[in-house]
């Protein structure tokens, strides 16, 4: 292996002092621009790499922010990360991203890696089976900010960014009822996750307000992926009488359900009206287009990152200093998958 180039090598090559090289590489105003350019060019030509780790140890800052998501192949999470990246880049921070793959154990491993990497702050959307948050205590003990988003921890001292999932599910279910649906299936994920527990509450409240009975048989728990659609539809087709409404907590899964319902000869929305969640791209590509809840992922990423960086920079504005939760607005986007033609 080649010897690592140091500032002393550059200084010797150019006939200047190591102090001048160090100052130039750190853009110090005491070094003339012409000298800086000579040093920059020499450093590039010789393959010099600055010792960022050592500099970070001295400043106690890495300008890296850790992000842990359940899955990277989620359209929603990708949108959130894009919002985070935009804000972080503008503020001079880098992102270190990892996924828990919905595993509590892998989430713990990710958190330990982030801690050992000395990230300045941590943004987390919890795994499906995470019930305890003890693995975040080293961050909290050290004073390193941890902010949850979407799937947030249920504790007094935890901070997070989310939407009002109860209200969003209420609107979705109420819309189906207004379209004439009386037997509505709700497909959701693990209710240990706050977002799904809240959506189930919203679904129940809407039924209650309209005088419709809640039935356990109409609630289907699923992984909410594309592959789950076939199994969900089999369960729906086994229900007697056949449901006339379907509310799915994920657009990809809702699209898969629509496809398999069509294969069973079910007309959408005439036989079964369908509502999804997230406003993913697939909701606008499948026919009919899916009525869905617009979950502002990009905005969520921006808000979460802004609040974290505000805290790191000592600003008093933000949820990390004023309150422990911020709720973003969501809206129901009505499309053809749920709009039933009015009788003439």
C-alpha positions as a LaTeX table, in Angstrom:
\begin{tabular}{lrrr}
\hline
Residue & $x$ (\AA) & $y$ (\AA) & $z$ (\AA) \\
\hline
Unk1 & 0.00 & 0.00 & 0.00 \\
Unk2 & 1.18 & 3.52 & $-0.74$ \\
Unk3 & 2.24 & 5.77 & 2.12 \\
Unk4 & $-0.51$ & 8.14 & 3.28 \\
Unk5 & 0.21 & 11.73 & 2.23 \\
Unk6 & 0.46 & 14.24 & 5.09 \\
Unk7 & 0.62 & 18.03 & 5.31 \\
Unk8 & 4.36 & 17.64 & 5.91 \\
Unk9 & 4.77 & 15.99 & 2.49 \\
Unk10 & 2.89 & 18.84 & 0.83 \\
Unk11 & 4.93 & 21.43 & 2.75 \\
Unk12 & 8.21 & 19.79 & 1.71 \\
Unk13 & 7.10 & 19.57 & $-1.94$ \\
Unk14 & 6.14 & 23.26 & $-2.09$ \\
Unk15 & 8.84 & 24.65 & 0.20 \\
Unk16 & 6.38 & 26.14 & 2.70 \\
Unk17 & 5.75 & 25.45 & 6.38 \\
Unk18 & 3.34 & 22.71 & 7.56 \\
Unk19 & 1.42 & 25.45 & 9.41 \\
Unk20 & 0.81 & 27.30 & 6.14 \\
Unk21 & $-0.44$ & 24.09 & 4.50 \\
Unk22 & $-2.77$ & 23.39 & 7.43 \\
Unk23 & $-4.16$ & 26.92 & 7.39 \\
Unk24 & $-4.64$ & 26.88 & 3.62 \\
Unk25 & $-6.52$ & 23.55 & 3.68 \\
Unk26 & $-8.78$ & 25.01 & 6.38 \\
Unk27 & $-9.33$ & 28.14 & 4.25 \\
Unk28 & $-7.72$ & 30.42 & 6.82 \\
Unk29 & $-7.83$ & 34.13 & 5.80 \\
Unk30 & $-4.16$ & 34.63 & 6.80 \\
Unk31 & $-3.02$ & 32.64 & 3.75 \\
Unk32 & $-2.93$ & 34.45 & 0.40 \\
Unk33 & $-5.32$ & 33.16 & $-2.27$ \\
Unk34 & $-2.48$ & 32.42 & $-4.69$ \\
Unk35 & $-0.72$ & 30.28 & $-2.04$ \\
Unk36 & $-3.98$ & 28.54 & $-1.19$ \\
Unk37 & $-4.48$ & 27.58 & $-4.82$ \\
Unk38 & $-0.94$ & 26.17 & $-5.05$ \\
Unk39 & $-1.50$ & 24.11 & $-1.92$ \\
Unk40 & $-4.96$ & 22.90 & $-3.04$ \\
Unk41 & $-3.56$ & 21.80 & $-6.41$ \\
Unk42 & $-0.61$ & 20.02 & $-4.79$ \\
Unk43 & $-2.88$ & 18.27 & $-2.27$ \\
Unk44 & $-5.13$ & 17.05 & $-5.07$ \\
Unk45 & $-2.22$ & 15.92 & $-7.24$ \\
Unk46 & $-0.50$ & 14.07 & $-4.39$ \\
Unk47 & $-3.72$ & 12.39 & $-3.20$ \\
Unk48 & $-3.94$ & 14.03 & 0.20 \\
Unk49 & $-6.97$ & 13.13 & 2.36 \\
Unk50 & $-7.77$ & 15.33 & 5.32 \\
Unk51 & $-8.03$ & 13.56 & 8.66 \\
Unk52 & $-11.67$ & 14.38 & 9.25 \\
Unk53 & $-11.93$ & 11.93 & 12.15 \\
Unk54 & $-9.18$ & 13.67 & 14.10 \\
Unk55 & $-10.71$ & 17.06 & 13.40 \\
Unk56 & $-14.08$ & 15.76 & 14.56 \\
Unk57 & $-12.59$ & 14.54 & 17.83 \\
Unk58 & $-11.20$ & 18.00 & 18.48 \\
Unk59 & $-14.43$ & 19.83 & 17.63 \\
Unk60 & $-16.69$ & 17.09 & 19.08 \\
Unk61 & $-18.84$ & 17.43 & 15.95 \\
Unk62 & $-18.99$ & 15.21 & 12.89 \\
Unk63 & $-21.64$ & 17.13 & 10.90 \\
Unk64 & $-23.22$ & 13.71 & 10.32 \\
Unk65 & $-26.82$ & 12.94 & 11.21 \\
Unk66 & $-28.03$ & 9.37 & 11.50 \\
Unk67 & $-31.33$ & 8.24 & 9.97 \\
Unk68 & $-32.90$ & 4.85 & 10.71 \\
Unk69 & $-35.97$ & 3.75 & 8.73 \\
Unk70 & $-37.93$ & 0.46 & 8.74 \\
Unk71 & $-37.37$ & $-0.11$ & 5.01 \\
Unk72 & $-35.53$ & 1.81 & 2.32 \\
Unk73 & $-37.73$ & 0.39 & $-0.46$ \\
Unk74 & $-40.74$ & 2.32 & 0.86 \\
Unk75 & $-41.99$ & 5.12 & $-1.38$ \\
Unk76 & $-43.05$ & 7.09 & 1.68 \\
Unk77 & $-39.71$ & 6.69 & 3.48 \\
Unk78 & $-37.83$ & 7.64 & 0.31 \\
Unk79 & $-39.86$ & 10.84 & 0.18 \\
Unk80 & $-39.09$ & 11.58 & 3.83 \\
Unk81 & $-35.36$ & 11.02 & 3.29 \\
Unk82 & $-35.42$ & 13.35 & 0.27 \\
Unk83 & $-36.87$ & 16.10 & 2.47 \\
Unk84 & $-34.24$ & 15.46 & 5.13 \\
Unk85 & $-31.41$ & 15.44 & 2.58 \\
Unk86 & $-32.44$ & 18.82 & 1.18 \\
Unk87 & $-32.43$ & 20.55 & 4.56 \\
Unk88 & $-29.28$ & 18.77 & 5.79 \\
Unk89 & $-27.29$ & 19.63 & 2.66 \\
Unk90 & $-28.28$ & 23.30 & 2.86 \\
Unk91 & $-27.10$ & 23.37 & 6.48 \\
Unk92 & $-23.81$ & 21.59 & 5.78 \\
Unk93 & $-24.69$ & 18.21 & 7.31 \\
Unk94 & $-24.37$ & 14.71 & 5.85 \\
Unk95 & $-26.78$ & 11.81 & 6.34 \\
Unk96 & $-25.84$ & 8.29 & 7.41 \\
Unk97 & $-28.82$ & 6.10 & 6.52 \\
Unk98 & $-29.63$ & 2.57 & 7.65 \\
Unk99 & $-32.71$ & 0.32 & 7.73 \\
Unk100 & $-33.99$ & $-1.90$ & 10.51 \\
Unk101 & $-35.88$ & $-4.21$ & 8.12 \\
Unk102 & $-38.73$ & $-4.10$ & 10.68 \\
Unk103 & $-36.48$ & $-5.90$ & 13.18 \\
Unk104 & $-36.04$ & $-4.71$ & 16.78 \\
Unk105 & $-32.68$ & $-6.49$ & 17.04 \\
Unk106 & $-31.37$ & $-4.90$ & 13.83 \\
Unk107 & $-32.64$ & $-1.52$ & 15.01 \\
Unk108 & $-30.60$ & $-1.93$ & 18.22 \\
Unk109 & $-27.51$ & $-2.79$ & 16.13 \\
Unk110 & $-28.11$ & 0.26 & 13.91 \\
Unk111 & $-28.43$ & 2.54 & 16.93 \\
Unk112 & $-25.16$ & 1.23 & 18.40 \\
Unk113 & $-23.40$ & 1.80 & 15.07 \\
Unk114 & $-24.73$ & 5.36 & 14.89 \\
Unk115 & $-23.61$ & 6.04 & 18.45 \\
Unk116 & $-20.11$ & 4.69 & 17.79 \\
Unk117 & $-19.97$ & 6.79 & 14.61 \\
Unk118 & $-20.51$ & 9.86 & 16.83 \\
Unk119 & $-23.40$ & 11.25 & 14.78 \\
Unk120 & $-24.48$ & 14.71 & 15.94 \\
Unk121 & $-28.14$ & 13.68 & 16.06 \\
Unk122 & $-30.46$ & 10.80 & 15.22 \\
Unk123 & $-33.76$ & 10.63 & 13.30 \\
Unk124 & $-35.73$ & 7.39 & 13.68 \\
Unk125 & $-38.89$ & 5.71 & 12.40 \\
Unk126 & $-39.33$ & 2.67 & 14.64 \\
Unk127 & $-39.37$ & $-0.98$ & 13.54 \\
Unk128 & $-42.64$ & $-2.94$ & 13.66 \\
Unk129 & $-41.80$ & $-4.92$ & 16.80 \\
Unk130 & $-40.03$ & $-2.20$ & 18.79 \\
Unk131 & $-41.69$ & $-1.84$ & 22.19 \\
Unk132 & $-38.78$ & $-0.70$ & 24.37 \\
Unk133 & $-36.53$ & 2.24 & 23.58 \\
Unk134 & $-33.73$ & 1.59 & 26.07 \\
Unk135 & $-31.22$ & 1.35 & 23.22 \\
Unk136 & $-31.57$ & 5.11 & 22.67 \\
Unk137 & $-30.55$ & 5.95 & 26.24 \\
Unk138 & $-26.80$ & 6.35 & 25.46 \\
Unk139 & $-27.75$ & 9.19 & 23.08 \\
Unk140 & $-30.03$ & 10.82 & 25.64 \\
Unk141 & $-27.46$ & 10.44 & 28.42 \\
Unk142 & $-24.82$ & 12.08 & 26.24 \\
Unk143 & $-27.21$ & 14.88 & 25.28 \\
Unk144 & $-27.28$ & 13.90 & 21.60 \\
Unk145 & $-30.76$ & 14.72 & 20.24 \\
Unk146 & $-33.01$ & 11.88 & 19.06 \\
Unk147 & $-36.13$ & 12.74 & 17.09 \\
Unk148 & $-38.75$ & 10.21 & 15.94 \\
Unk149 & $-40.86$ & 10.59 & 12.81 \\
Unk150 & $-43.93$ & 8.78 & 11.44 \\
Unk151 & $-43.63$ & 5.82 & 13.84 \\
Unk152 & $-42.88$ & 7.62 & 17.05 \\
Unk153 & $-42.05$ & 6.34 & 20.52 \\
Unk154 & $-44.78$ & 6.61 & 23.13 \\
Unk155 & $-42.97$ & 8.26 & 26.03 \\
Unk156 & $-43.12$ & 11.63 & 27.77 \\
Unk157 & $-39.55$ & 12.66 & 27.02 \\
Unk158 & $-39.56$ & 11.57 & 23.35 \\
Unk159 & $-39.99$ & 14.04 & 20.54 \\
Unk160 & $-41.56$ & 13.29 & 17.18 \\
Unk161 & $-43.16$ & 14.42 & 13.92 \\
Unk162 & $-46.30$ & 12.72 & 12.65 \\
Unk163 & $-49.76$ & 13.34 & 11.19 \\
Unk164 & $-53.12$ & 12.97 & 12.94 \\
Unk165 & $-53.65$ & 9.36 & 11.90 \\
Unk166 & $-56.93$ & 9.12 & 13.83 \\
Unk167 & $-58.39$ & 12.05 & 11.91 \\
Unk168 & $-56.99$ & 10.81 & 8.57 \\
Unk169 & $-58.54$ & 7.34 & 9.00 \\
Unk170 & $-61.79$ & 8.89 & 10.19 \\
Unk171 & $-62.02$ & 10.98 & 7.00 \\
Unk172 & $-61.19$ & 7.97 & 4.80 \\
Unk173 & $-63.79$ & 5.74 & 6.46 \\
Unk174 & $-66.41$ & 8.49 & 6.58 \\
Unk175 & $-65.94$ & 9.10 & 2.86 \\
Unk176 & $-66.71$ & 5.45 & 2.11 \\
Unk177 & $-69.81$ & 5.64 & 4.29 \\
Unk178 & $-70.94$ & 8.76 & 2.43 \\
Unk179 & $-70.56$ & 6.81 & $-0.82$ \\
Unk180 & $-73.11$ & 4.32 & 0.51 \\
Unk181 & $-70.77$ & 1.69 & 2.01 \\
Unk182 & $-72.13$ & $-0.13$ & 5.05 \\
Unk183 & $-69.71$ & $-3.06$ & 5.38 \\
Unk184 & $-66.17$ & $-1.71$ & 5.25 \\
Unk185 & $-63.01$ & $-3.82$ & 5.54 \\
Unk186 & $-59.97$ & $-2.15$ & 7.10 \\
Unk187 & $-56.53$ & $-3.55$ & 6.22 \\
Unk188 & $-53.68$ & $-2.41$ & 8.45 \\
Unk189 & $-50.29$ & $-3.37$ & 9.89 \\
Unk190 & $-49.18$ & $-4.28$ & 13.38 \\
Unk191 & $-51.17$ & $-2.19$ & 15.90 \\
Unk192 & $-48.14$ & $-2.10$ & 18.18 \\
Unk193 & $-47.05$ & 0.64 & 15.76 \\
Unk194 & $-48.71$ & 3.93 & 16.71 \\
Unk195 & $-49.75$ & 4.85 & 13.16 \\
Unk196 & $-51.82$ & 1.68 & 12.67 \\
Unk197 & $-53.29$ & 1.76 & 16.17 \\
Unk198 & $-54.44$ & 5.33 & 15.56 \\
Unk199 & $-55.88$ & 4.51 & 12.14 \\
Unk200 & $-57.89$ & 1.68 & 13.65 \\
Unk201 & $-59.28$ & 4.16 & 16.19 \\
Unk202 & $-60.24$ & 6.58 & 13.43 \\
Unk203 & $-61.97$ & 3.77 & 11.52 \\
Unk204 & $-63.93$ & 2.77 & 14.63 \\
Unk205 & $-64.93$ & 6.37 & 15.45 \\
Unk206 & $-66.29$ & 6.92 & 11.94 \\
Unk207 & $-68.41$ & 3.76 & 12.14 \\
Unk208 & $-69.69$ & 4.77 & 15.58 \\
Unk209 & $-70.64$ & 8.29 & 14.46 \\
Unk210 & $-72.63$ & 6.88 & 11.53 \\
Unk211 & $-74.35$ & 4.18 & 13.58 \\
Unk212 & $-72.56$ & 1.26 & 11.91 \\
Unk213 & $-71.47$ & $-1.74$ & 13.97 \\
Unk214 & $-67.78$ & $-2.54$ & 14.34 \\
Unk215 & $-66.94$ & $-6.15$ & 13.40 \\
Unk216 & $-63.64$ & $-7.81$ & 14.23 \\
Unk217 & $-64.01$ & $-9.96$ & 11.11 \\
Unk218 & $-63.75$ & $-6.85$ & 8.93 \\
Unk219 & $-60.29$ & $-5.94$ & 10.27 \\
Unk220 & $-57.44$ & $-7.67$ & 8.40 \\
Unk221 & $-53.86$ & $-7.47$ & 9.64 \\
Unk222 & $-51.22$ & $-7.65$ & 6.91 \\
Unk223 & $-47.62$ & $-6.86$ & 5.94 \\
Unk224 & $-49.11$ & $-4.23$ & 3.60 \\
Unk225 & $-46.91$ & $-5.06$ & 0.64 \\
Unk226 & $-47.73$ & $-5.86$ & $-2.97$ \\
Unk227 & $-47.54$ & $-9.61$ & $-2.38$ \\
Unk228 & $-50.17$ & $-9.44$ & 0.38 \\
Unk229 & $-52.97$ & $-8.39$ & $-1.99$ \\
Unk230 & $-53.88$ & $-11.90$ & $-3.10$ \\
Unk231 & $-54.23$ & $-13.25$ & 0.45 \\
Unk232 & $-56.25$ & $-10.21$ & 1.54 \\
Unk233 & $-58.68$ & $-10.59$ & $-1.34$ \\
Unk234 & $-59.16$ & $-14.29$ & $-0.52$ \\
Unk235 & $-60.23$ & $-13.28$ & 2.98 \\
Unk236 & $-62.53$ & $-10.58$ & 1.59 \\
Unk237 & $-64.19$ & $-13.00$ & $-0.86$ \\
Unk238 & $-64.86$ & $-15.43$ & 2.01 \\
Unk239 & $-66.90$ & $-12.84$ & 3.91 \\
Unk240 & $-70.67$ & $-13.18$ & 3.68 \\
Unk241 & $-72.23$ & $-10.90$ & 2.68 \\
Unk242 & $-69.48$ & $-9.42$ & 0.54 \\
Unk243 & $-68.15$ & $-6.08$ & 1.86 \\
Unk244 & $-68.87$ & $-2.96$ & $-0.17$ \\
Unk245 & $-65.96$ & $-0.84$ & 1.07 \\
Unk246 & $-62.21$ & $-1.33$ & 1.56 \\
Unk247 & $-59.82$ & 0.96 & 3.43 \\
Unk248 & $-56.15$ & $-0.09$ & 3.13 \\
Unk249 & $-53.34$ & 1.60 & 5.11 \\
Unk250 & $-50.93$ & 1.56 & 2.18 \\
Unk251 & $-51.33$ & 2.44 & $-1.52$ \\
Unk252 & $-49.13$ & $-0.37$ & $-2.87$ \\
Unk253 & $-51.21$ & $-2.92$ & $-1.01$ \\
Unk254 & $-54.45$ & $-1.19$ & $-2.04$ \\
Unk255 & $-53.36$ & $-1.35$ & $-5.70$ \\
Unk256 & $-52.60$ & $-5.06$ & $-5.35$ \\
Unk257 & $-56.02$ & $-5.61$ & $-3.75$ \\
Unk258 & $-57.73$ & $-3.82$ & $-6.63$ \\
Unk259 & $-55.91$ & $-6.01$ & $-9.15$ \\
Unk260 & $-56.92$ & $-9.25$ & $-7.42$ \\
Unk261 & $-60.49$ & $-8.05$ & $-6.83$ \\
Unk262 & $-60.77$ & $-7.42$ & $-10.57$ \\
Unk263 & $-59.54$ & $-10.95$ & $-11.24$ \\
Unk264 & $-62.43$ & $-12.16$ & $-9.06$ \\
Unk265 & $-64.88$ & $-10.20$ & $-11.22$ \\
Unk266 & $-65.40$ & $-7.44$ & $-8.67$ \\
Unk267 & $-66.07$ & $-3.98$ & $-10.10$ \\
Unk268 & $-64.31$ & $-1.01$ & $-8.51$ \\
Unk269 & $-65.98$ & 1.11 & $-7.12$ \\
Unk270 & $-69.45$ & $-0.21$ & $-8.03$ \\
Unk271 & $-69.14$ & $-3.45$ & $-6.02$ \\
Unk272 & $-66.37$ & $-2.42$ & $-3.62$ \\
Unk273 & $-65.20$ & 1.17 & $-3.17$ \\
Unk274 & $-61.50$ & 1.42 & $-2.24$ \\
Unk275 & $-59.44$ & 3.97 & $-0.30$ \\
Unk276 & $-55.66$ & 3.75 & 0.20 \\
Unk277 & $-53.10$ & 5.71 & 2.22 \\
Unk278 & $-49.89$ & 7.74 & 1.51 \\
Unk279 & $-50.61$ & 9.13 & $-1.99$ \\
Unk280 & $-47.81$ & 7.05 & $-3.49$ \\
Unk281 & $-47.15$ & 7.17 & $-7.24$ \\
Unk282 & $-48.91$ & 3.81 & $-7.73$ \\
Unk283 & $-52.18$ & 5.40 & $-6.60$ \\
Unk284 & $-52.16$ & 7.56 & $-9.75$ \\
Unk285 & $-51.03$ & 4.82 & $-12.13$ \\
Unk286 & $-53.50$ & 2.01 & $-11.47$ \\
Unk287 & $-56.97$ & 2.05 & $-13.00$ \\
Unk288 & $-59.12$ & 3.30 & $-11.42$ \\
Unk289 & $-56.93$ & 5.86 & $-9.68$ \\
Unk290 & $-56.96$ & 5.31 & $-5.94$ \\
Unk291 & $-58.63$ & 7.64 & $-3.46$ \\
Unk292 & $-55.97$ & 8.11 & $-0.81$ \\
Unk293 & $-54.76$ & 10.10 & 2.18 \\
Unk294 & $-51.95$ & 12.43 & 1.21 \\
Unk295 & $-49.20$ & 11.76 & 3.74 \\
Unk296 & $-46.72$ & 14.67 & 3.36 \\
Unk297 & $-43.50$ & 12.64 & 3.50 \\
Unk298 & $-41.18$ & 15.25 & 1.98 \\
Unk299 & $-42.54$ & 17.92 & 4.33 \\
Unk300 & $-42.18$ & 15.54 & 7.28 \\
Unk301 & $-38.51$ & 15.01 & 6.40 \\
Unk302 & $-37.94$ & 18.76 & 6.12 \\
Unk303 & $-39.66$ & 19.56 & 9.42 \\
Unk304 & $-37.90$ & 16.79 & 11.32 \\
Unk305 & $-34.47$ & 17.78 & 10.02 \\
Unk306 & $-35.02$ & 21.51 & 10.55 \\
Unk307 & $-35.98$ & 20.95 & 14.17 \\
Unk308 & $-33.01$ & 18.68 & 14.80 \\
Unk309 & $-30.55$ & 21.13 & 13.23 \\
Unk310 & $-32.13$ & 24.07 & 15.08 \\
Unk311 & $-31.47$ & 22.20 & 18.31 \\
Unk312 & $-27.88$ & 21.41 & 17.32 \\
Unk313 & $-27.24$ & 25.05 & 16.49 \\
Unk314 & $-28.70$ & 26.24 & 19.78 \\
Unk315 & $-31.82$ & 27.84 & 18.37 \\
Unk316 & $-34.86$ & 27.87 & 20.64 \\
Unk317 & $-37.42$ & 27.39 & 17.86 \\
Unk318 & $-38.56$ & 23.82 & 17.39 \\
Unk319 & $-40.22$ & 20.83 & 18.94 \\
Unk320 & $-37.10$ & 19.72 & 20.75 \\
Unk321 & $-37.41$ & 22.70 & 23.08 \\
Unk322 & $-41.08$ & 23.71 & 23.11 \\
Unk323 & $-43.15$ & 20.56 & 22.86 \\
Unk324 & $-42.59$ & 16.86 & 22.31 \\
Unk325 & $-44.78$ & 16.40 & 19.24 \\
Unk326 & $-45.61$ & 18.20 & 16.02 \\
Unk327 & $-48.55$ & 17.13 & 13.88 \\
Unk328 & $-48.58$ & 17.82 & 10.14 \\
Unk329 & $-51.73$ & 18.22 & 8.08 \\
Unk330 & $-52.95$ & 15.46 & 5.81 \\
Unk331 & $-55.80$ & 15.49 & 3.32 \\
Unk332 & $-58.08$ & 13.00 & 1.61 \\
Unk333 & $-57.66$ & 13.01 & $-2.17$ \\
Unk334 & $-60.82$ & 11.63 & $-3.74$ \\
Unk335 & $-60.39$ & 9.70 & $-7.00$ \\
Unk336 & $-62.33$ & 7.14 & $-9.05$ \\
Unk337 & $-61.66$ & 4.07 & $-6.89$ \\
Unk338 & $-64.24$ & 5.26 & $-4.37$ \\
Unk339 & $-66.53$ & 7.59 & $-6.30$ \\
Unk340 & $-69.76$ & 5.81 & $-7.05$ \\
Unk341 & $-71.95$ & 7.14 & $-9.82$ \\
Unk342 & $-75.04$ & 8.87 & $-8.54$ \\
Unk343 & $-78.32$ & 7.37 & $-9.67$ \\
Unk344 & $-80.08$ & 9.45 & $-12.30$ \\
\hline
\end{tabular}
